[in-house]
Amino acid sequence: MTNLLEFKNVKYFYQTKESEINALDDISFSIKERDFSSIVGPSGCGKTTILSLTAGLLVPSDGEIILNGKPIQKNDSRIGYMFQRDHLFEWRTIWQNIILGLELQKMNKNPENLAFAEELLKKYDLYNFKNKKPRQLSGGMRQRVALIRTLVLEPELLLLDEPFSALDFQTRLKVCDDVYDIIKSEKKTALLVTHDISEALSMSDKIIILTKRPSHVKDIVDISFEGASPLAKREDKEFGKYFEMIWRNLV
Amino acid sequence: MKLKMTKKTKNISYSKARKQYLRKIKKDKVWVLFGQIAIFVCFLGLWQLFADFGVIDAFFFSSPSRIVSTIIDLAKGGNLWIHIWTSLYETIIGFIIATLLGVIIAILLWWSEKLRRIMEPYLIILNSLPKIALGPMIILWVGSGTGATIVMCVLICIVITTISMLNAFISCDSDKLLLMKSMHANKFQILFKLILPNALPDFISVLKINVGMSWVGTIMGEYLSSKAGLGYLINYGSQILKLDIVMASITLLCILAAGMYLLVSPFEKRYKK
């Protein structure tokens, strides 16, 4: 399959009052369509910076980021962003939260878009909670709503910024499975950043390992497992081997 | 049907501990209410008794019965309604103007970070300045009477409204802002769909504070210069040494302020988490 996202020699400098910080030093990698890729690296290595650059919230100091043959624009509408916390708006119902993006882009009168939103809700067992407020839902369900809120806008690429880190371990494994299922069945391309090696391993087809700041790509590992779901992958024999390899690469 | 059945059986099979717990809650509630009423009755009763038996001088301390008869006399004279209406009018108008203007200024300051940084020292000065110091100037500028009182009332409420609302606006989660930006919200949409609804609980707190503050402003304004109003009545009563009038006015003030607070509190229950 073709490359959906390409980072070509991307550099990024942060400006602070005290100094200029070299956050990214020559990052190059590419992601295939419908692949699930992860970026792992030591904390403060600029993982989130890479996501912000991809989303067009920041502009690279040097180099190019290409999505589907076209360079990334400011606030690129081809990107969907999912955060550490669900950030559902408490004053809106689940349905109103889900169509927030449509509303902002004045597409909430379009019956096709609304039907798609409704279909997603039904498909992922949230339709009965349509008129509930976010606080009436469990952490896992809220995260699913947050994912659907992004999917409604039909992004070409999904960015996931440690989307499970605010959940407790049990919920985390479950939601990890759910989100993986949804992304795969909607045939989406996803880029996840995380500091959790096993999480990255259990979800990804490809893992990009970054070094400390100023970071560059240390290694790119292709992952192939027998297991279908993230949970099943965690039980695979190869899991430990991969884990150790990546862990050694990080330190 | 099945659900109903289980609910019913649940009702019957409350455990002993649960029953005890529910009983305790009910009992506590009764005691609190009883305490509140007891304080009210004792306070008024003792005050009346002490005044009747000469323990305190009713000329200086008044008494509940004298307050009631003063209020009735004032009401018969017809002036009472003018005083109540004047104060109420000034307070409500001041409250509304201050709240609206304060929120609008806060929105402007949120909108432009540069403006916010420029205005910061002035806001600090205005906040710490005792607004009553401006009294004489207000009278010179807008003349004495209702206008001056409303201005005083607005001055007292507006700075704290602006500062509280601005703090609420800028303390909005940065990831929520990022979320809105990643979905292409423009600044107006961010304001109306995120910043304002997100600050609603803070707005309700501000409303509650302003109920109290606007009464302070009104009474202060009326002390300074006025021809009518409860503040005027208090001032007048003390000058002619009729403490009954002072006490009666204070009693009415308590009732009005509590009434306004009660009008605001349903919003709190509805919107505050």
Interface residues (C-beta under 8 A of the other chain):
Chain A: A55 L57 N75 S77 I79 G80 Y81 F83 Q84 R85 H87 F89 E90 W91 L100 G101 E103 L104 Q105 R135 L153
Chain B: D173 D175 K176 L178 L179 M180 K181 S182 M183 H184 A185 Q189 K193 L194 P197 N198 L200 K273
